[in-house]
Amino acid sequence: MDTFKIITEAHKGFAYLILLAGIIFIVALLATMFGYSGKISKLLKKSTLFTMIFFHVQLIVGIFMLVFSPGLKGALETGTLMSNSAARFSYVEHPVSMLIGVVLMTIINKYMKSHETLSMKIVIMGVIAFALFAYAFPWVRVFPSLFA
């Protein structure tokens, strides 16, 4: 098994963990916002931490995947990186969206550590981070049986 295949499978495996952690994070975030008068619960703190950790691991694996990607090298050599929509999504939009999501999750985690109540700006950041993740998530590749 070559290096790129191993990295791709690791990246795909962590996608499932991020999806699960992200859903738990969003549910805990909205429950805190609407149910606990803004007081940050332990569930929200833990889900934020684990979601951030999974995002960071996925970013590192994704960077390795980008470096070893034969598709990126081919798209750069032929000059079709930005003109081909599939290549643009895989090698530009997906990494940039995920990087922004990672930065937002890091800011949210820092906020959760130092505050006891939730502010609307953090809720908006959390929703944006998860929306960027949902946009950049390759649903067809990860769940091929749903889109067949």
MIVODO-283680 format. One record per residue (C-alpha): residue in one letter; chain; x, y, z. Coordinates in Angstrom, 1 decimal. Example, Ala and Ser with C-alpha at 12.3 -4.5 7.8 and 13.67 -1.06 7.14 Angstrom:
2
(rec 'A', 'A', (12.3, -4.5, 7.8))
(rec 'S', 'A', (13.7, -1.1, 7.1))
END
This chain:
148
(rec 'M', 'A', (0.0, 0.0, 0.0))
(rec 'D', 'A', (1.5, 3.3, -1.0))
(rec 'T', 'A', (1.8, 6.4, 1.2))
(rec 'F', 'A', (-0.9, 8.4, -0.5))
(rec 'K', 'A', (-3.5, 5.6, -0.1))
(rec 'I', 'A', (-2.7, 5.3, 3.6))
(rec 'I', 'A', (-3.1, 9.0, 4.1))
(rec 'T', 'A', (-6.3, 9.1, 2.1))
(rec 'E', 'A', (-7.9, 6.3, 4.2))
(rec 'A', 'A', (-6.8, 8.1, 7.4))
(rec 'H', 'A', (-8.3, 11.3, 6.1))
(rec 'K', 'A', (-11.5, 9.6, 5.3))
(rec 'G', 'A', (-11.7, 7.9, 8.7))
(rec 'F', 'A', (-11.2, 11.1, 10.5))
(rec 'A', 'A', (-14.0, 12.6, 8.4))
(rec 'Y', 'A', (-16.5, 10.3, 10.2))
(rec 'L', 'A', (-15.1, 11.3, 13.6))
(rec 'I', 'A', (-15.4, 15.0, 12.7))
(rec 'L', 'A', (-18.9, 14.5, 11.4))
(rec 'L', 'A', (-20.0, 12.9, 14.7))
(rec 'A', 'A', (-18.1, 15.4, 16.9))
(rec 'G', 'A', (-19.4, 18.3, 14.9))
(rec 'I', 'A', (-23.0, 17.2, 15.2))
(rec 'I', 'A', (-22.6, 16.8, 19.0))
(rec 'F', 'A', (-20.9, 20.2, 19.1))
(rec 'I', 'A', (-23.7, 21.9, 17.2))
(rec 'V', 'A', (-26.4, 20.2, 19.3))
(rec 'A', 'A', (-24.6, 21.2, 22.6))
(rec 'L', 'A', (-24.1, 24.7, 21.3))
(rec 'L', 'A', (-27.7, 25.3, 20.4))
(rec 'A', 'A', (-28.9, 23.6, 23.6))
(rec 'T', 'A', (-26.7, 25.9, 25.6))
(rec 'M', 'A', (-27.9, 28.9, 23.6))
(rec 'F', 'A', (-31.6, 28.1, 24.0))
(rec 'G', 'A', (-31.8, 26.1, 27.1))
(rec 'Y', 'A', (-29.2, 27.0, 29.8))
(rec 'S', 'A', (-29.5, 30.7, 29.7))
(rec 'G', 'A', (-26.1, 30.9, 28.1))
(rec 'K', 'A', (-24.2, 29.1, 30.8))
(rec 'I', 'A', (-21.5, 26.9, 29.2))
(rec 'S', 'A', (-22.0, 23.3, 30.1))
(rec 'K', 'A', (-19.4, 20.6, 30.5))
(rec 'L', 'A', (-20.8, 18.8, 27.4))
(rec 'L', 'A', (-20.3, 21.9, 25.3))
(rec 'K', 'A', (-16.7, 22.4, 26.6))
(rec 'K', 'A', (-15.8, 18.8, 25.9))
(rec 'S', 'A', (-17.5, 18.6, 22.5))
(rec 'T', 'A', (-15.7, 21.9, 21.5))
(rec 'L', 'A', (-12.4, 20.5, 22.7))
(rec 'F', 'A', (-12.8, 17.1, 20.8))
(rec 'T', 'A', (-14.1, 18.8, 17.7))
(rec 'M', 'A', (-11.2, 21.1, 17.7))
(rec 'I', 'A', (-8.7, 18.3, 18.2))
(rec 'F', 'A', (-10.3, 16.2, 15.4))
(rec 'F', 'A', (-10.3, 19.3, 13.1))
(rec 'H', 'A', (-6.5, 19.8, 13.8))
(rec 'V', 'A', (-5.6, 16.2, 13.2))
(rec 'Q', 'A', (-7.7, 16.2, 10.0))
(rec 'L', 'A', (-5.9, 19.4, 8.9))
(rec 'I', 'A', (-2.5, 17.8, 9.4))
(rec 'V', 'A', (-3.5, 14.7, 7.6))
(rec 'G', 'A', (-5.0, 16.8, 4.8))
(rec 'I', 'A', (-1.8, 18.8, 4.4))
(rec 'F', 'A', (0.2, 15.6, 4.0))
(rec 'M', 'A', (-2.4, 14.3, 1.6))
(rec 'L', 'A', (-2.1, 17.6, -0.4))
(rec 'V', 'A', (1.7, 17.3, -0.5))
(rec 'F', 'A', (1.7, 13.7, -1.7))
(rec 'S', 'A', (-1.3, 14.1, -4.1))
(rec 'P', 'A', (-0.6, 13.1, -7.7))
(rec 'G', 'A', (-3.8, 14.9, -8.8))
(rec 'L', 'A', (-2.5, 18.3, -7.5))
(rec 'K', 'A', (0.8, 17.8, -9.3))
(rec 'G', 'A', (-1.0, 16.9, -12.5))
(rec 'A', 'A', (-3.4, 19.8, -12.3))
(rec 'L', 'A', (-0.5, 22.2, -11.7))
(rec 'E', 'A', (1.5, 20.8, -14.6))
(rec 'T', 'A', (-1.4, 21.0, -17.1))
(rec 'G', 'A', (-2.6, 24.4, -15.8))
(rec 'T', 'A', (-6.1, 23.1, -15.1))
(rec 'L', 'A', (-6.2, 23.7, -11.3))
(rec 'M', 'A', (-8.6, 26.6, -11.4))
(rec 'S', 'A', (-10.4, 25.9, -14.7))
(rec 'N', 'A', (-11.4, 22.3, -13.7))
(rec 'S', 'A', (-14.2, 22.5, -11.1))
(rec 'A', 'A', (-13.4, 19.1, -9.5))
(rec 'A', 'A', (-9.7, 20.0, -9.1))
(rec 'R', 'A', (-10.5, 23.5, -7.8))
(rec 'F', 'A', (-12.8, 22.0, -5.2))
(rec 'S', 'A', (-10.4, 19.3, -4.1))
(rec 'Y', 'A', (-7.2, 21.3, -4.0))
(rec 'V', 'A', (-8.3, 24.9, -3.3))
(rec 'E', 'A', (-11.8, 25.3, -1.9))
(rec 'H', 'A', (-11.8, 22.2, 0.4))
(rec 'P', 'A', (-8.5, 23.0, 2.1))
(rec 'V', 'A', (-9.2, 26.7, 2.5))
(rec 'S', 'A', (-12.7, 26.1, 3.9))
(rec 'M', 'A', (-11.3, 23.5, 6.3))
(rec 'L', 'A', (-8.5, 25.8, 7.4))
(rec 'I', 'A', (-10.9, 28.6, 8.2))
(rec 'G', 'A', (-13.1, 26.1, 10.1))
(rec 'V', 'A', (-10.1, 25.0, 12.1))
(rec 'V', 'A', (-9.2, 28.6, 13.0))
(rec 'L', 'A', (-12.7, 29.3, 14.1))
(rec 'M', 'A', (-12.9, 26.1, 16.2))
(rec 'T', 'A', (-9.6, 27.1, 17.9))
(rec 'I', 'A', (-11.0, 30.6, 18.7))
(rec 'I', 'A', (-14.2, 29.0, 20.0))
(rec 'N', 'A', (-12.3, 26.6, 22.2))
(rec 'K', 'A', (-10.2, 29.4, 23.6))
(rec 'Y', 'A', (-13.4, 31.3, 24.4))
(rec 'M', 'A', (-15.0, 28.3, 26.1))
(rec 'K', 'A', (-12.0, 27.9, 28.4))
(rec 'S', 'A', (-12.0, 31.5, 29.6))
(rec 'H', 'A', (-15.7, 32.3, 29.8))
(rec 'E', 'A', (-18.6, 30.9, 31.7))
(rec 'T', 'A', (-21.4, 32.3, 29.5))
(rec 'L', 'A', (-22.0, 31.9, 25.8))
(rec 'S', 'A', (-22.1, 35.0, 23.6))
(rec 'M', 'A', (-23.9, 35.3, 20.2))
(rec 'K', 'A', (-20.6, 35.9, 18.3))
(rec 'I', 'A', (-19.3, 32.4, 19.4))
(rec 'V', 'A', (-22.6, 30.8, 18.4))
(rec 'I', 'A', (-22.3, 32.5, 15.0))
(rec 'M', 'A', (-18.6, 31.4, 14.7))
(rec 'G', 'A', (-19.6, 27.8, 15.6))
(rec 'V', 'A', (-22.4, 27.7, 13.0))
(rec 'I', 'A', (-20.0, 29.2, 10.4))
(rec 'A', 'A', (-17.3, 26.7, 11.2))
(rec 'F', 'A', (-19.7, 23.8, 10.9))
(rec 'A', 'A', (-21.3, 25.3, 7.7))
(rec 'L', 'A', (-17.8, 25.5, 6.1))
(rec 'F', 'A', (-17.2, 22.0, 7.1))
(rec 'A', 'A', (-20.5, 20.8, 5.6))
(rec 'Y', 'A', (-19.8, 22.8, 2.4))
(rec 'A', 'A', (-16.3, 21.4, 2.0))
(rec 'F', 'A', (-17.2, 17.8, 3.1))
(rec 'P', 'A', (-16.9, 15.5, 0.1))
(rec 'W', 'A', (-20.3, 13.8, 0.7))
(rec 'V', 'A', (-20.2, 11.7, -2.4))
(rec 'R', 'A', (-16.8, 10.2, -1.7))
(rec 'V', 'A', (-17.5, 9.5, 1.9))
(rec 'F', 'A', (-21.1, 8.2, 1.5))
(rec 'P', 'A', (-21.1, 6.8, -2.1))
(rec 'S', 'A', (-24.1, 4.5, -1.4))
(rec 'L', 'A', (-26.3, 7.5, -0.6))
(rec 'F', 'A', (-25.6, 9.3, -3.9))
(rec 'A', 'A', (-25.6, 6.3, -6.2))
END
